[in-house]
Amino acid sequence: SVDIKTSPYPGFPTDMQAQIMVLMCFANGTSVISETVFENRFMHVSELRRMGADVRIEGRSAIVKGVSGLNGAPVMATDLRASASLILAGLAAEGKTEISRIYHIDRGYERIVEKLSNLGADIKRVKD
């Protein structure tokens, strides 16, 4: 487990907070993310919970208890950073994960499906 506090440069970037939370879901023990830069930056938590993550919010902190694994589930991207975390969670999860509202992903990650596929990821874009 690890505790992280977001802060302006050169501290831990708030823009990586959602992605590191996915890694925390697999860590042994309890990790804490303290968000000091932006309010309401934990929109992705409810989607990670759908996948089996054990995360609770206390004020401006997220307490993440490591789990043995995540399960694929239908989830919804709420912003660019959250969408990246859901891709990571989906790739690590057992079963199929389908992410809706992918325009958030397209806004910040050019050819993400192609790039991840080239790295060996089992990922594809499907029509609505």
C-alpha positions, 0 to 999 in steps of 0.5 A: 500500500502507499499514501499519496497527496496530490500537489502542484509541480513538482509534487504528485500530479492530480492528473495521475490520481485516477490512474494510480488509484487503479494500481492501489486497487491491487496493492496489499493493504490500505492506500490513501489518496489525498486530493489537495488541488481540485474538489470533486476529483473522484468521479471515477470511484463509482465506476471502479466500485462497479468492477469490485474495487473497495474504495470509500471517500472521506472528504478530499481523500479516497481510502482504497483497500486492495482486492484480489482482482477486479471484474469486467463491468459496463462503466461510463467515462466521466472525464479524460483522466477517469477514462484512462483509469477505466481503460487500465482497470478494464485491461487488468480485470477478469471478463469484459469491460465496456466503457461508454462515453468514449469521446472523453478518451478520444479527446486526449489519447490519439489512436489509443486502441491501436497503441494498446493493441500493439502492446498486447492488450485485448482491446477494441472499439465497438459501435454503439 
